[in-house]
Amino acid sequence: MTAHADIDLRTVWETAIPYAEFVDGVQKFDGLWRGVYRTARIPEWALERAHASGRGVSLLAITEDWCWDAANTLPLLAKLSDQTDTLPIRVICRDEHLEVMDRYLTNGARAIPVVIALDAVFNEIGHWGPRPRELQAWALANRALLSKEDFYAQMKRWMVRDRGSSVLREVLDIVEARPTDVSG
């Protein structure tokens, strides 16, 4: 899905808050948001890809502090951004920006997080979310079959095994897909 003409993503970006400011205001899952960031180890391949292709790209995340999936994924992207000085990331809250959120529905639902990759003039390159593709396929197939506790326990095990590699790879694939800038 591409950006819709009725949404000015530059204005949305300018009103979005920096990731660190968002985390400072987190009330739900505060320990998870901070812990994932603190313990995240960004692989060398991801740092190299971000350095090679991330300049001129910004990441706009749609989320809420209560979102378990976001607390397990967005800190990885923030750490990548901090370690490379590329791919700045800002955050908007889903429930305060429904006009934006409703352009990025997942099977008709306001599933978060959504990360929108923007080029240097704030055109959408692509978007990611709400989960890595493999985990999302598993979640859709198993949600109705498991108790809430078992469902989240298995998702947590998947996230721990993956160590954020799928999130990083999938978002960087979007960043790298942008047309090469041929201007001076």
Solvent accessible surface area in square Angstrom, and as a share of the most:
residue,aa,sasa,rsa
1,M,123,0.55
2,T,103,0.60
3,A,37,0.29
4,H,72,0.32
5,A,116,0.90
6,D,103,0.53
7,I,22,0.11
8,D,84,0.44
9,L,7,0.04
10,R,102,0.37
11,T,66,0.38
12,V,15,0.09
13,W,20,0.07
14,E,106,0.47
15,T,89,0.52
16,A,7,0.06
17,I,57,0.29
18,P,65,0.41
19,Y,20,0.08
20,A,69,0.53
21,E,95,0.43
22,F,12,0.05
23,V,11,0.07
24,D,103,0.53
25,G,52,0.50
26,V,13,0.08
27,Q,162,0.72
28,K,101,0.43
29,F,72,0.30
30,D,51,0.27
31,G,57,0.54
32,L,52,0.26
33,W,0,0.00
34,R,95,0.35
35,G,13,0.13
36,V,26,0.15
37,Y,66,0.25
38,R,157,0.57
39,T,83,0.48
40,A,8,0.06
41,R,174,0.63
42,I,16,0.08
43,P,36,0.23
44,E,112,0.50
45,W,85,0.30
46,A,0,0.00
47,L,32,0.16
48,E,102,0.46
49,R,53,0.19
50,A,0,0.00
51,H,86,0.39
52,A,91,0.70
53,S,20,0.13
54,G,0,0.00
55,R,137,0.50
56,G,44,0.42
57,V,1,0.01
58,S,13,0.09
59,L,0,0.00
60,L,0,0.00
61,A,0,0.00
62,I,0,0.00
63,T,0,0.00
64,E,20,0.09
65,D,29,0.15
66,W,109,0.38
67,C,9,0.05
68,W,42,0.15
69,D,11,0.06
70,A,0,0.00
71,A,0,0.00
72,N,20,0.10
73,T,0,0.00
74,L,0,0.00
75,P,0,0.00
76,L,13,0.06
77,L,0,0.00
78,A,1,0.01
79,K,24,0.10
80,L,0,0.00
81,S,11,0.07
82,D,88,0.46
83,Q,85,0.38
84,T,4,0.02
85,D,125,0.65
86,T,4,0.02
87,L,0,0.00
88,P,65,0.41
89,I,14,0.07
90,R,71,0.26
91,V,1,0.01
92,I,4,0.02
93,C,28,0.17
94,R,42,0.15
95,D,74,0.38
96,E,129,0.58
97,H,38,0.17
98,L,63,0.31
99,E,98,0.44
100,V,0,0.00
101,M,0,0.00
102,D,50,0.26
103,R,69,0.25
104,Y,5,0.02
105,L,70,0.35
106,T,31,0.18
107,N,125,0.64
108,G,65,0.62
109,A,52,0.41
110,R,97,0.35
111,A,28,0.21
112,I,9,0.05
113,P,0,0.00
114,V,2,0.01
115,V,3,0.02
116,I,0,0.00
117,A,2,0.02
118,L,0,0.00
119,D,35,0.18
120,A,74,0.57
121,V,91,0.52
122,F,35,0.15
123,N,85,0.44
124,E,23,0.10
125,I,42,0.21
126,G,15,0.14
127,H,57,0.25
128,W,12,0.04
129,G,28,0.27
130,P,6,0.04
131,R,24,0.09
132,P,0,0.00
133,R,159,0.58
134,E,115,0.52
135,L,1,0.00
136,Q,26,0.12
137,A,63,0.49
138,W,67,0.23
139,A,2,0.02
140,L,110,0.55
141,A,69,0.53
142,N,30,0.16
143,R,124,0.45
144,A,102,0.79
145,L,135,0.67
146,L,51,0.26
147,S,56,0.36
148,K,147,0.62
149,E,130,0.58
150,D,73,0.38
151,F,5,0.02
152,Y,61,0.23
153,A,39,0.30
154,Q,64,0.28
155,M,0,0.00
156,K,119,0.50
157,R,128,0.47
158,W,27,0.10
159,M,18,0.08
160,V,100,0.57
161,R,164,0.60
162,D,28,0.15
163,R,193,0.70
164,G,5,0.05
165,S,24,0.16
166,S,14,0.09
167,V,1,0.00
168,L,1,0.00
169,R,106,0.39
170,E,12,0.06
171,V,1,0.01
172,L,0,0.00
173,D,62,0.32
174,I,34,0.17
175,V,0,0.00
176,E,73,0.33
177,A,80,0.62
178,R,61,0.22
179,P,116,0.73
180,T,119,0.69
181,D,107,0.55
182,V,144,0.83
183,S,84,0.54
184,G,132,1.26
